[in-house]
């Protein structure tokens, strides 16, 4: 029973945090180059977002935290099998260099 609850919980979380997994999840992430980001969710409408501190970056996993508007926050989990490998590599480099955050070097 506990395994069933954990599995169900994972699918609910994955639907809102892993791109392309579920209708409410983020389907497109676009870095605009000036510290701003655009996120498109299941409805396909782009929304301006700001990258927040507290994410996680490694070679196999990237977790990005965004603020959309005043009260809405969204975490996005990027894995090697749901994202382009070259784009993930470039994103890791930009994040490490501070280019992808407000106030970072351009």
N, CA, C and O atoms as a GROMACS GRO file, in nm:
protein
  424
    1UNK      N    1   0.082  -0.120   0.000
    1UNK     CA    2   0.000   0.000   0.000
    1UNK      C    3   0.087   0.126   0.000
    1UNK      O    4   0.060   0.221  -0.073
    2UNK      N    5   0.192   0.125   0.084
    2UNK     CA    6   0.280   0.241   0.091
    2UNK      C    7   0.349   0.265  -0.043
    2UNK      O    8   0.365   0.379  -0.085
    3UNK      N    9   0.389   0.158  -0.110
    3UNK     CA   10   0.454   0.171  -0.241
    3UNK      C   11   0.358   0.232  -0.342
    3UNK      O   12   0.399   0.314  -0.425
    4UNK      N   13   0.231   0.195  -0.336
    4UNK     CA   14   0.131   0.251  -0.425
    4UNK      C   15   0.115   0.401  -0.402
    4UNK      O   16   0.104   0.478  -0.498
    5UNK      N   17   0.113   0.443  -0.277
    5UNK     CA   18   0.100   0.585  -0.246
    5UNK      C   19   0.221   0.664  -0.292
    5UNK      O   20   0.207   0.774  -0.345
    6UNK      N   21   0.340   0.609  -0.272
    6UNK     CA   22   0.463   0.676  -0.317
    6UNK      C   23   0.464   0.687  -0.468
    6UNK      O   24   0.500   0.792  -0.522
    7UNK      N   25   0.425   0.581  -0.538
    7UNK     CA   26   0.421   0.583  -0.684
    7UNK      C   27   0.320   0.686  -0.735
    7UNK      O   28   0.349   0.763  -0.827
    8UNK      N   29   0.202   0.688  -0.675
    8UNK     CA   30   0.100   0.786  -0.716
    8UNK      C   31   0.148   0.928  -0.689
    8UNK      O   32   0.127   1.017  -0.772
    9UNK      N   33   0.212   0.949  -0.577
    9UNK     CA   34   0.266   1.081  -0.543
    9UNK      C   35   0.372   1.124  -0.644
    9UNK      O   36   0.376   1.241  -0.683
   10UNK      N   37   0.456   1.031  -0.686
   10UNK     CA   38   0.561   1.063  -0.782
   10UNK      C   39   0.499   1.108  -0.915
   10UNK      O   40   0.545   1.205  -0.974
   11UNK      N   41   0.396   1.037  -0.961
   11UNK     CA   42   0.333   1.074  -1.088
   11UNK      C   43   0.267   1.211  -1.080
   11UNK      O   44   0.270   1.286  -1.178
   12UNK      N   45   0.207   1.245  -0.969
   12UNK     CA   46   0.147   1.377  -0.952
   12UNK      C   47   0.256   1.484  -0.955
   12UNK      O   48   0.241   1.586  -1.022
   13UNK      N   49   0.366   1.461  -0.882
   13UNK     CA   50   0.477   1.557  -0.880
   13UNK      C   51   0.543   1.568  -1.017
   13UNK      O   52   0.574   1.678  -1.062
   14UNK      N   53   0.563   1.456  -1.083
   14UNK     CA   54   0.627   1.458  -1.214
   14UNK      C   55   0.544   1.536  -1.314
   14UNK      O   56   0.598   1.604  -1.401
   15UNK      N   57   0.413   1.527  -1.303
   15UNK     CA   58   0.325   1.597  -1.396
   15UNK      C   59   0.338   1.748  -1.390
   15UNK      O   60   0.306   1.816  -1.487
   16UNK      N   61   0.385   1.801  -1.279
   16UNK     CA   62   0.397   1.946  -1.269
   16UNK      C   63   0.541   1.995  -1.267
   16UNK      O   64   0.564   2.116  -1.273
   17UNK      N   65   0.639   1.906  -1.260
   17UNK     CA   66   0.778   1.949  -1.249
   17UNK      C   67   0.869   1.901  -1.361
   17UNK      O   68   0.976   1.959  -1.382
   18UNK      N   69   0.832   1.797  -1.432
   18UNK     CA   70   0.918   1.743  -1.537
   18UNK      C   71   0.860   1.784  -1.672
   18UNK      O   72   0.746   1.751  -1.703
   19UNK      N   73   0.940   1.857  -1.755
   19UNK     CA   74   0.889   1.903  -1.884
   19UNK      C   75   0.836   1.789  -1.969
   19UNK      O   76   0.899   1.684  -1.980
   20UNK      N   77   0.719   1.810  -2.029
   20UNK     CA   78   0.660   1.712  -2.117
   20UNK      C   79   0.590   1.597  -2.047
   20UNK      O   80   0.543   1.506  -2.114
   21UNK      N   81   0.583   1.598  -1.916
   21UNK     CA   82   0.522   1.489  -1.841
   21UNK      C   83   0.396   1.541  -1.775
   21UNK      O   84   0.400   1.599  -1.666
   22UNK      N   85   0.285   1.522  -1.840
   22UNK     CA   86   0.159   1.569  -1.784
   22UNK      C   87   0.116   1.702  -1.844
   22UNK      O   88   0.197   1.774  -1.902
   23UNK      N   89  -0.012   1.732  -1.830
   23UNK     CA   90  -0.068   1.854  -1.890
   23UNK      C   91  -0.032   1.980  -1.814
   23UNK      O   92  -0.024   2.088  -1.874
   24UNK      N   93  -0.009   1.970  -1.682
   24UNK     CA   94   0.017   2.091  -1.605
   24UNK      C   95   0.166   2.124  -1.596
   24UNK      O   96   0.202   2.227  -1.540
   25UNK      N   97   0.250   2.040  -1.649
   25UNK     CA   98   0.393   2.062  -1.640
   25UNK      C   99   0.444   2.166  -1.737
   25UNK      O  100   0.373   2.205  -1.830
   26UNK      N  101   0.564   2.209  -1.715
   26UNK     CA  102   0.630   2.305  -1.804
   26UNK      C  103   0.673   2.230  -1.930
   26UNK      O  104   0.740   2.127  -1.921
   27UNK      N  105   0.634   2.280  -2.046
   27UNK     CA  106   0.669   2.212  -2.171
   27UNK      C  107   0.785   2.279  -2.243
   27UNK      O  108   0.857   2.213  -2.318
   28UNK      N  109   0.805   2.410  -2.220
   28UNK     CA  110   0.914   2.483  -2.286
   28UNK      C  111   0.976   2.579  -2.186
   28UNK      O  112   0.906   2.650  -2.113
   29UNK      N  113   1.109   2.580  -2.183
   29UNK     CA  114   1.184   2.676  -2.101
   29UNK      C  115   1.272   2.754  -2.197
   29UNK      O  116   1.347   2.695  -2.275
   30UNK      N  117   1.264   2.887  -2.192
   30UNK     CA  118   1.346   2.970  -2.280
   30UNK      C  119   1.415   3.077  -2.197
   30UNK      O  120   1.351   3.154  -2.126
   31UNK      N  121   1.548   3.080  -2.207
   31UNK     CA  122   1.627   3.183  -2.141
   31UNK      C  123   1.641   3.299  -2.238
   31UNK      O  124   1.687   3.281  -2.351
   32UNK      N  125   1.601   3.419  -2.196
   32UNK     CA  126   1.600   3.535  -2.285
   32UNK      C  127   1.732   3.609  -2.289
   32UNK      O  128   1.748   3.702  -2.369
   33UNK      N  129   1.827   3.572  -2.205
   33UNK     CA  130   1.960   3.630  -2.213
   33UNK      C  131   1.984   3.749  -2.123
   33UNK      O  132   2.099   3.791  -2.108
   34UNK      N  133   1.882   3.805  -2.063
   34UNK     CA  134   1.900   3.921  -1.976
   34UNK      C  135   1.853   3.891  -1.835
   34UNK      O  136   1.810   3.981  -1.762
   35UNK      N  137   1.862   3.765  -1.796
   35UNK     CA  138   1.818   3.724  -1.664
   35UNK      C  139   1.670   3.687  -1.658
   35UNK      O  140   1.621   3.642  -1.555
   36UNK      N  141   1.600   3.706  -1.770
   36UNK     CA  142   1.458   3.671  -1.777
   36UNK      C  143   1.442   3.535  -1.844
   36UNK      O  144   1.524   3.495  -1.927
   37UNK      N  145   1.335   3.467  -1.808
   37UNK     CA  146   1.302   3.337  -1.864
   37UNK      C  147   1.158   3.337  -1.908
   37UNK      O  148   1.076   3.412  -1.854
   38UNK      N  149   1.125   3.255  -2.006
   38UNK     CA  150   0.986   3.233  -2.046
   38UNK      C  151   0.958   3.084  -2.027
   38UNK      O  152   1.033   2.998  -2.074
   39UNK      N  153   0.848   3.054  -1.958
   39UNK     CA  154   0.804   2.917  -1.937
   39UNK      C  155   0.669   2.900  -2.004
   39UNK      O  156   0.580   2.984  -1.988
   40UNK      N  157   0.653   2.792  -2.077
   40UNK     CA  158   0.523   2.756  -2.133
   40UNK      C  159   0.477   2.629  -2.063
   40UNK      O  160   0.549   2.530  -2.060
   41UNK      N  161   0.358   2.634  -2.007
   41UNK     CA  162   0.304   2.518  -1.937
   41UNK      C  163   0.212   2.441  -2.033
   41UNK      O  164   0.215   2.464  -2.154
   42UNK      N  165   0.133   2.352  -1.979
   42UNK     CA  166   0.049   2.265  -2.060
   42UNK      C  167  -0.046   2.338  -2.154
   42UNK      O  168  -0.083   2.284  -2.259
   43UNK      N  169  -0.085   2.461  -2.120
   43UNK     CA  170  -0.176   2.537  -2.206
   43UNK      C  171  -0.104   2.602  -2.324
   43UNK      O  172  -0.169   2.656  -2.413
   44UNK      N  173   0.031   2.597  -2.326
   44UNK     CA  174   0.108   2.650  -2.436
   44UNK      C  175   0.133   2.800  -2.431
   44UNK      O  176   0.205   2.853  -2.516
   45UNK      N  177   0.076   2.869  -2.333
   45UNK     CA  178   0.094   3.014  -2.323
   45UNK      C  179   0.226   3.046  -2.253
   45UNK      O  180   0.253   2.994  -2.145
   46UNK      N  181   0.310   3.131  -2.314
   46UNK     CA  182   0.436   3.168  -2.249
   46UNK      C  183   0.412   3.263  -2.132
   46UNK      O  184   0.330   3.353  -2.139
   47UNK      N  185   0.486   3.240  -2.024
   47UNK     CA  186   0.478   3.325  -1.906
   47UNK      C  187   0.619   3.366  -1.867
   47UNK      O  188   0.710   3.284  -1.862
   48UNK      N  189   0.635   3.496  -1.838
   48UNK     CA  190   0.766   3.544  -1.795
   48UNK      C  191   0.794   3.493  -1.653
   48UNK      O  192   0.705   3.491  -1.568
   49UNK      N  193   0.918   3.451  -1.631
   49UNK     CA  194   0.956   3.394  -1.501
   49UNK      C  195   1.093   3.449  -1.461
   49UNK      O  196   1.170   3.497  -1.543
   50UNK      N  197   1.119   3.440  -1.331
   50UNK     CA  198   1.249   3.480  -1.278
   50UNK      C  199   1.310   3.359  -1.209
   50UNK      O  200   1.244   3.293  -1.129
   51UNK      N  201   1.435   3.331  -1.240
   51UNK     CA  202   1.505   3.219  -1.178
   51UNK      C  203   1.538   3.252  -1.033
   51UNK      O  204   1.593   3.358  -1.004
   52UNK      N  205   1.503   3.161  -0.943
   52UNK     CA  206   1.528   3.179  -0.801
   52UNK      C  207   1.652   3.102  -0.757
   52UNK      O  208   1.693   3.007  -0.823
   53UNK      N  209   1.710   3.144  -0.646
   53UNK     CA  210   1.819   3.068  -0.585
   53UNK      C  211   1.765   2.936  -0.532
   53UNK      O  212   1.644   2.918  -0.517
   54UNK      N  213   1.856   2.845  -0.503
   54UNK     CA  214   1.816   2.720  -0.438
   54UNK      C  215   1.796   2.605  -0.533
   54UNK      O  216   1.746   2.501  -0.493
   55UNK      N  217   1.834   2.621  -0.658
   55UNK     CA  218   1.826   2.510  -0.752
   55UNK      C  219   1.942   2.415  -0.731
   55UNK      O  220   2.023   2.433  -0.639
   56UNK      N  221   1.950   2.316  -0.815
   56UNK     CA  222   2.056   2.214  -0.805
   56UNK      C  223   2.106   2.185  -0.946
   56UNK      O  224   2.027   2.170  -1.039
   57UNK      N  225   2.238   2.176  -0.961
   57UNK     CA  226   2.297   2.149  -1.092
   57UNK      C  227   2.403   2.042  -1.077
   57UNK      O  228   2.497   2.057  -0.999
   58UNK      N  229   2.388   1.933  -1.153
   58UNK     CA  230   2.492   1.830  -1.163
   58UNK      C  231   2.492   1.781  -1.308
   58UNK      O  232   2.414   1.829  -1.390
   59UNK      N  233   2.578   1.688  -1.338
   59UNK     CA  234   2.586   1.640  -1.476
   59UNK      C  235   2.464   1.557  -1.515
   59UNK      O  236   2.432   1.549  -1.634
   60UNK      N  237   2.396   1.496  -1.419
   60UNK     CA  238   2.282   1.410  -1.449
   60UNK      C  239   2.146   1.471  -1.413
   60UNK      O  240   2.042   1.417  -1.451
   61UNK      N  241   2.147   1.583  -1.342
   61UNK     CA  242   2.022   1.639  -1.294
   61UNK      C  243   2.035   1.790  -1.278
   61UNK      O  244   2.134   1.840  -1.224
   62UNK      N  245   1.934   1.863  -1.325
   62UNK     CA  246   1.926   2.007  -1.303
   62UNK      C  247   1.786   2.036  -1.248
   62UNK      O  248   1.686   1.994  -1.307
   63UNK      N  249   1.780   2.106  -1.137
   63UNK     CA  250   1.653   2.150  -1.080
   63UNK      C  251   1.656   2.302  -1.078
   63UNK      O  252   1.741   2.362  -1.012
   64UNK      N  253   1.563   2.362  -1.148
   64UNK     CA  254   1.552   2.507  -1.154
   64UNK      C  255   1.426   2.551  -1.082
   64UNK      O  256   1.321   2.488  -1.094
   65UNK      N  257   1.438   2.657  -1.006
   65UNK     CA  258   1.323   2.713  -0.932
   65UNK      C  259   1.290   2.849  -0.992
   65UNK      O  260   1.378   2.934  -1.008
   66UNK      N  261   1.164   2.870  -1.025
   66UNK     CA  262   1.119   2.993  -1.088
   66UNK      C  263   1.008   3.059  -1.009
   66UNK      O  264   0.932   2.993  -0.938
   67UNK      N  265   1.001   3.190  -1.022
   67UNK     CA  266   0.885   3.266  -0.973
   67UNK      C  267   0.812   3.318  -1.096
   67UNK      O  268   0.871   3.382  -1.184
   68UNK      N  269   0.684   3.289  -1.101
   68UNK     CA  270   0.598   3.337  -1.209
   68UNK      C  271   0.496   3.432  -1.146
   68UNK      O  272   0.406   3.388  -1.075
   69UNK      N  273   0.510   3.556  -1.171
   69UNK     CA  274   0.419   3.653  -1.110
   69UNK      C  275   0.454   3.674  -0.963
   69UNK      O  276   0.565   3.648  -0.919
   70UNK      N  277   0.356   3.722  -0.890
   70UNK     CA  278   0.381   3.759  -0.751
   70UNK      C  279   0.381   3.641  -0.655
   70UNK      O  280   0.461   3.637  -0.562
   71UNK      N  281   0.292   3.545  -0.676
   71UNK     CA  282   0.275   3.439  -0.578
   71UNK      C  283   0.306   3.299  -0.629
   71UNK      O  284   0.326   3.207  -0.549
   72UNK      N  285   0.312   3.281  -0.758
   72UNK     CA  286   0.326   3.147  -0.815
   72UNK      C  287   0.473   3.109  -0.832
   72UNK      O  288   0.553   3.185  -0.886
   73UNK      N  289   0.507   2.990  -0.784
   73UNK     CA  290   0.644   2.937  -0.801
   73UNK      C  291   0.635   2.802  -0.870
   73UNK      O  292   0.536   2.730  -0.856
   74UNK      N  293   0.740   2.770  -0.944
   74UNK     CA  294   0.743   2.644  -1.016
   74UNK      C  295   0.886   2.591  -1.015
   74UNK      O  296   0.980   2.664  -1.045
   75UNK      N  297   0.902   2.464  -0.981
   75UNK     CA  298   1.031   2.397  -0.991
   75UNK      C  299   1.027   2.309  -1.116
   75UNK      O  300   0.925   2.248  -1.147
   76UNK      N  301   1.139   2.305  -1.186
   76UNK     CA  302   1.149   2.226  -1.309
   76UNK      C  303   1.267   2.131  -1.295
   76UNK      O  304   1.377   2.172  -1.259
   77UNK      N  305   1.243   2.004  -1.323
   77UNK     CA  306   1.347   1.902  -1.315
   77UNK      C  307   1.387   1.865  -1.457
   77UNK      O  308   1.304   1.821  -1.537
   78UNK      N  309   1.516   1.882  -1.488
   78UNK     CA  310   1.569   1.848  -1.620
   78UNK      C  311   1.660   1.726  -1.605
   78UNK      O  312   1.756   1.727  -1.527
   79UNK      N  313   1.630   1.623  -1.682
   79UNK     CA  314   1.707   1.500  -1.682
   79UNK      C  315   1.763   1.476  -1.821
   79UNK      O  316   1.713   1.532  -1.918
   80UNK      N  317   1.867   1.393  -1.833
   80UNK     CA  318   1.924   1.368  -1.966
   80UNK      C  319   1.826   1.309  -2.067
   80UNK      O  320   1.841   1.331  -2.187
   81UNK      N  321   1.725   1.236  -2.021
   81UNK     CA  322   1.633   1.174  -2.116
   81UNK      C  323   1.511   1.260  -2.149
   81UNK      O  324   1.430   1.220  -2.232
   82UNK      N  325   1.496   1.378  -2.088
   82UNK     CA  326   1.384   1.465  -2.126
   82UNK      C  327   1.430   1.599  -2.181
   82UNK      O  328   1.349   1.690  -2.198
   83UNK      N  329   1.560   1.610  -2.210
   83UNK     CA  330   1.615   1.735  -2.260
   83UNK      C  331   1.729   1.705  -2.356
   83UNK      O  332   1.792   1.599  -2.348
   84UNK      N  333   1.756   1.797  -2.447
   84UNK     CA  334   1.866   1.783  -2.541
   84UNK      C  335   1.999   1.793  -2.467
   84UNK      O  336   2.020   1.886  -2.388
   85UNK      N  337   2.090   1.698  -2.492
   85UNK     CA  338   2.218   1.692  -2.419
   85UNK      C  339   2.302   1.818  -2.439
   85UNK      O  340   2.362   1.867  -2.343
   86UNK      N  341   2.308   1.871  -2.560
   86UNK     CA  342   2.388   1.990  -2.586
   86UNK      C  343   2.328   2.113  -2.517
   86UNK      O  344   2.402   2.196  -2.463
   87UNK      N  345   2.196   2.124  -2.517
   87UNK     CA  346   2.132   2.236  -2.449
   87UNK      C  347   2.152   2.228  -2.298
   87UNK      O  348   2.170   2.330  -2.232
   88UNK      N  349   2.148   2.106  -2.242
   88UNK     CA  350   2.173   2.090  -2.098
   88UNK      C  351   2.316   2.131  -2.063
   88UNK      O  352   2.340   2.195  -1.961
   89UNK      N  353   2.411   2.093  -2.148
   89UNK     CA  354   2.551   2.129  -2.125
   89UNK      C  355   2.568   2.282  -2.126
   89UNK      O  356   2.633   2.338  -2.038
   90UNK      N  357   2.508   2.348  -2.224
   90UNK     CA  358   2.516   2.494  -2.233
   90UNK      C  359   2.449   2.560  -2.113
   90UNK      O  360   2.499   2.660  -2.060
   91UNK      N  361   2.337   2.505  -2.070
   91UNK     CA  362   2.267   2.560  -1.954
   91UNK      C  363   2.352   2.546  -1.828
   91UNK      O  364   2.361   2.640  -1.749
   92UNK      N  365   2.416   2.430  -1.809
   92UNK     CA  366   2.503   2.411  -1.691
   92UNK      C  367   2.617   2.513  -1.692
   92UNK      O  368   2.652   2.568  -1.587
   93UNK      N  369   2.674   2.539  -1.808
   93UNK     CA  370   2.784   2.636  -1.821
   93UNK      C  371   2.733   2.776  -1.787
   93UNK      O  372   2.798   2.850  -1.712
   94UNK      N  373   2.618   2.814  -1.841
   94UNK     CA  374   2.562   2.947  -1.813
   94UNK      C  375   2.527   2.965  -1.666
   94UNK      O  376   2.552   3.071  -1.608
   95UNK      N  377   2.470   2.862  -1.606
   95UNK     CA  378   2.437   2.870  -1.464
   95UNK      C  379   2.562   2.882  -1.378
   95UNK      O  380   2.565   2.960  -1.284
   96UNK      N  381   2.665   2.806  -1.411
   96UNK     CA  382   2.791   2.809  -1.334
   96UNK      C  383   2.860   2.945  -1.347
   96UNK      O  384   2.923   2.992  -1.253
   97UNK      N  385   2.848   3.007  -1.465
   97UNK     CA  386   2.913   3.136  -1.489
   97UNK      C  387   2.829   3.254  -1.440
   97UNK      O  388   2.876   3.368  -1.442
   98UNK      N  389   2.707   3.229  -1.397
   98UNK     CA  390   2.621   3.336  -1.349
   98UNK      C  391   2.551   3.413  -1.460
   98UNK      O  392   2.493   3.518  -1.434
   99UNK      N  393   2.554   3.362  -1.583
   99UNK     CA  394   2.492   3.433  -1.695
   99UNK      C  395   2.340   3.423  -1.695
   99UNK      O  396   2.273   3.509  -1.754
  100UNK      N  397   2.284   3.323  -1.632
  100UNK     CA  398   2.141   3.297  -1.645
  100UNK      C  399   2.058   3.352  -1.531
  100UNK      O  400   1.938   3.326  -1.523
  101UNK      N  401   2.120   3.428  -1.442
  101UNK     CA  402   2.047   3.483  -1.328
  101UNK      C  403   2.046   3.635  -1.333
  101UNK      O  404   2.139   3.695  -1.387
  102UNK      N  405   1.943   3.699  -1.277
  102UNK     CA  406   1.941   3.846  -1.277
  102UNK      C  407   2.064   3.901  -1.206
  102UNK      O  408   2.101   3.855  -1.098
  103UNK      N  409   2.125   4.000  -1.266
  103UNK     CA  410   2.244   4.060  -1.206
  103UNK      C  411   2.371   3.984  -1.238
  103UNK      O  412   2.480   4.026  -1.200
  104UNK      N  413   2.358   3.870  -1.309
  104UNK     CA  414   2.477   3.793  -1.348
  104UNK      C  415   2.549   3.861  -1.462
  104UNK      O  416   2.498   3.957  -1.520
  105UNK      N  417   2.667   3.813  -1.492
  105UNK     CA  418   2.744   3.871  -1.603
  105UNK      C  419   2.680   3.836  -1.735
  105UNK      O  420   2.638   3.722  -1.755
  106UNK      N  421   2.672   3.930  -1.823
  106UNK     CA  422   2.611   3.904  -1.955
  106UNK      C  423   2.715   3.873  -2.057
  106UNK      O  424   2.683   3.849  -2.173
   0.00000   0.00000   0.00000
